Amino acid sequence: MKKNAAKKTDEFFMSEAIKLALKGIYNTHPNPMVGAVIVKNGRIIGKGYHMEYGKAHAEVNAIKSAKAAAKGATIYITLEPCSTFGKTPPCTEAIIKAGIKKVIVGAVDCNRSHSGKGFKILAKSGIKVETGVLKKSCEDMNFAFNKFMRQKIPYVTLKVSQSFDGRIADFMGRSRWISSLKSRIKTHELRAEADAVLAGIETIVKDNPMLNIRHLKVKKQPVIVIVDSSLRIGLKAKVLENERVIIATTQKASKIKTAKLEKRGIKVLVISKDKNGRVNLKTLLKKLGQMGIGHVFVEGGGRVLGSFVSQGLADRFMGFFSPMIIGGEKSKSSVVWPDILNKRRKDLGIKMVFKNIKQIGPDIMFEAEFL
């Protein structure tokens, strides 16, 4: 009975730490979201979460909140405390200095350079350490960070707004507005969870979008990545007005145009070509990972989405189904790849599993992961 009561108590305080962590959803990446609560005599005396990339971590903010009362207390943290100097000093040092006697952690840091080191440092200082409380919940909220740390390439989310019959535009290219205003606002929230927003040149030429975050306040805008194999982008395209823009192209790009873009502070990446003469997406993802981009949100046309899916480069699919049927023989499909790929495939289709389905205004939003 006592054991069950202690488990429920630990889970309650960890759930409070998780709620705090999620407050940093738009501003901590590429760092993970982390929350912490300090408990003494059965009550919370300090709270903190990682509010913004480059700023103080959750543990430090919780200790500041508790002040001197932190001595002899227990701290619940959703993720293993950092043990190295980065943009901020190690949290293990702050915990030891505060005189905390026990540390209870949800998830282990999956960064191989840090994993387990924080625990060893704390244990050496005589601090009791327990792990695994609400482990899955603590791990799941940092899904993009976890993949990036393990594989050194970004987590890739695909997004599409489509009619009930799977169309993103009619045969004339008309697509405004398939999704409702509420769905479009939700899209801006999803953009804000990522480090970069990626689109293909066809989307830029056809829609002339900004691709930035509106409708909500964020500390920084995402990097904009344009896949443009021949550097067709117009110099007056709205997307180039963003603060941080990367254009991924190939050796086919005009050197004169490249120079003009770079003079405006736009980064032009010359990437190797795939077998179709387009930007090699796998190479591009590796390059973005090397630049510290851990989560890419893809808002391309059907061919861009189809390329990520057919090449096995996507992790998650976010879709907005509108109660509308566009029909037609030549309307644009939401995901497109050459039919020869289906001919080579033994089974029908590429399987996914639904993670979440809910109504957003008149639309249905679904979240699915690739198997």
N, C-alpha and C positions, 0 to 999 in steps of 0.2 A: 504493500500500500504506500509506504513512504517513498519507494522508488518511483512508482507511478506519479505520485504527487510532485516529486522533484522534476520529473520529466515534463509534466504539464507546466510547471513554473518556468523551466528553461525555455520551453516552446513559446510561452506567452511573451517573455521578454525578447526573445529572438524575433518574434513576429512584429514587435514594436520597432525593433532595429530595421527590419525589412521595409516597413512603412516609411521610415525616415530615409532609407537608401533611395527609394523610388522617387523622392523629391528631386534628385539630381539627374533625372532621366535625360534632360535636354542639354545639360551643360558640363557633364563630367568626361564624356568620351574624348579621346580614345581610352581614358582611364575607366576602370569599373565603377559601378555605383556601389557605395558602401555606407552602411548605417551602424551606429553604435549607441548603446544605452549603458549607463553605469548604475548599478543597483546596490543598495545597502539596507540591511534590515527589512528586506522585502518590498522596498519601494524605489522607484527611479529617482535618482538625485542628479543625473546628468544625461543630456542627449546631444547627439551630433551626427552630421552626415557630410559626405564629400559634396560640396556645393558646386565647385567649378574646377575644371582642369587647371592644374598649376597652383591651386590654392590649398589650404590646410585640409588634411584628411579627416575622416569621421572620428577617429579615436582622439585626435588632438582637440577637435571642437567639443567632443563630449567631456573631456577632461577640463577644458576651460569652463564649461557649463557647471560642472560639479565643484570646481575650485578645490580647496583643501580637503573637502569631505570625501574626495576620491580615495584617500589613503585607507587601505584595508578593505576596499569595496571590490565588487565583481563587475567586470565589463563584458557585455555581450556584443560581439562584432560579427557582421554578416560574412566577412572575408578575412582570411589570415592577415595580420598586420604586417606592413612592409618592414623590411629590415636593412634597407640600403638607402644611401643618399641619392635623391633624384632632384626634382624641382622643390621638394621639401625634405626635411630631416626624417630619419626612420621613426615610425610610430612605436616600434618596440622600445626605443629609447625614452619616448614620452611616457609610456605605460610604466616602465621601471621607475622613472623619476617621480611619478605621481604616487608611488607606493601601493598600487593596485595589487591585490593578493591572488586574484583568480581571473583567468581569461577564458571565456566560452565562445567558440567560433563556429560559424555555420559551414563555410566552404574553405577548402584549401586553395591557395593561390596556384593556378595552373601554369604560371610562368616558371619554367624549369630553373631559371636563375635564382628564383626566390623561394620556390615551393619547399615548405618544411623548415626553412632557415629561421623564420620568425619564431616558431614554436621552440626550437632549440635554444635560441638566445633567451627567451623568457624563462624556460625551465632552468637554465643555468643560473639565473638570478633568483631562483627559489619561488617563482610564480607558478601556480598550478594551472595547467592548460587542459581544456576539454574541447573536442571537435565533433562535428557531424550533427549538430542540432538544426533541424529543418534544412538539412544539407541540400536537398533537391531544389527547394524554393530559392535558396541563396545562390545556387549555381545557375538556375534557369534565368534569373533576371539579368545575368551578364553573359548571355549566349554569344553575342558578337565578340566581346572581349576574350572569352574563352577560346573560341576558334582562332582568333588572331594570335593569341599567345602560343597556342599549340602548333599552328601551321605556318605562321608568319605571312599569311595572305588574308585579305579582308573577307569578312562575312558578307555575303551578297544577298540582298533582298530585292526581289522583283516586284514591281507594282503595275497594275493595269486597271483602268476603268473601262468597262465593256457593257454592251447591251446584253439582254437576256440570251440572245443567240450568239454570243461570243464575238461581236463586232466592235471595233474601236473607231470606225468611221465608215461613211457610205462610199460609193464608188467615186464621188467627187472630192473625197477627203474631208467632208464635213464631220466634225466631232464635238462641237460645242452646242449644248453641254449634255454629254451622256450622263455624267454623274451629277448628283445634287450638290448644293452649296455645302451642306454638312459633310458630305464625303470629301469635297475638295479641301475643307478645313482640316479634316482628319489626315489627309495626305500631307499637309504642311506639318502636322505633328509628327508624322512618320519620318519626314525629311529631317526634322530636328533631332531625331534619335540617331542619325547617321553622321559619319564624318564627311561623306561626299555624296553628291547627287550626280548620276551619270545618265546621259542621253546620247542617242545617235544623231548624226548630222541631218537625217531626213526629218526628224522631229523639230530640229532647230530651223530648218529651211521652211517647213510647212506651217508651224505654229508660232515661231519667233518668241518662245517663252523666256522668262527670266530664270526659272528653276530655283529661286531663292525661297526663304521662309518668310511668309507673311501671316497675318491673323493671330500670331502669338509672339511674345517677346523672348528672345534668346540672346545669350551673351556673345555668340559668334555665329556667322553664317557658315554653312557647309562649303567645302571645296566643290566647284563645279567641274565635272569631267565630261568633255565632248569627244566622242569617237568619230573621227573624220579622216578616213584613209587617204583622201586626195586633197585635203585642206580646202574644201569648198566653202567653208563658212564665210559669210559676208562680214566685212569689217565694221558694219553698222548693226550687227545682230545684238539684240537686247542682252543676251546672255553674257556678252563680253563686258558689260557694265558692272558685273559682280567683282568683289574684291579679290577673290582667289579663283582663278580659272586655269584649268589644264586642258590642252587639246592633244589627244593621242592620235598621231598620224603615222604615215609610213614614209619611205624614201621617195614616194611619188610627189610629196609636198613641194610646192614652190619655195625656193630658198628666199626669194624676195618677199613673199607674203609672210613667211616664217619670221623674217627679220622685223617686219612691220608689227606683227603681233607681239613679239618679244620686247620690242621697244615700249609697248604699252603695259609691260609687266605681266603678260600672259605667258605661261610656261608651255612650250611646245615639246612634247615627247615624241621622238621618232622611234616607233616600235616595229619589230620584225613583222613581216606579213604572214598570214596563214595561207593555206593552200588555195584559197579563193582570192588572194591578193588584198584582203582586208586586214585591219589591225588584229594582231594575235591577242585575243582577250586574256588567255592564260598568262602570257608574258606581261600584259598590262597590269593584271592584278598583282603579280609579283612585284612589279615596279611601284605600284601604289602602296603595297605593304612596306616596302623599303622606305617610303616617304612618311611612314607612321599613320597611314590611313587604314583603320581597322574595320570599318563598316561602310559598304557602298550600297546606296539606294538607287536602283536602276529604274528610270522612267523613260524607256525607249519605245519605239514602234514595235510592230510585230516581229520584224526581222532581228532587231537587237535582243528582244526577249527570247526569241527562238534560238539565237546563237548561244546565249548563256545556258538555256535549258538543254539543248541538244549536245552541248559540249560538257555537260555535267559540272558547270561552274556556279550554279545557283544553290542557295541554301534554303531560302524561304520565298513564298509567293503570297503577296497581299493583293487581293482582288476586290473590286467593287462592282457588283452586278446591279445594273439599273433595270427597273421594270419597263423595258422598252425593247421592241423588236425592230431592227433596222432592215434585215432581209437583203434582197438584191443578189445578183450573181457575182458582182465584182466588188462587193463591200470588203473592207479591210479586216482581216482576222487578227485576233489579239496575240497569237503566238504562231510564228511562221518559220519553217525550215524546209530544205529541199526534200521532195518526196522520196528520193533515193535513200535517205536515211531511214525512213520507215520500212522500205523494202528490205534493208539489211537487218532490221531488228526482228528478232524471233517473236517477241510478245507484242501485243498491242499497247501502244502508249508508254509514257513514262509515269510511273506511279508516285503518288504523293499521299500524305496523311493529313487530314484536317486537324488543326490545333484549336481553332476558334471560329465561330460563326455568330454574327450578330447583326441586328438591323441598325443602320445609320440613316436617319430620316427615311426617305422612301426606298433607299438602296439596301442591299445585303452586302456586308463586308465579310470576307472569309480570309483566314490565315491558314496556310498549308505549308508543310515542310516536305522536302524531297527525301525519298527513302534511300 
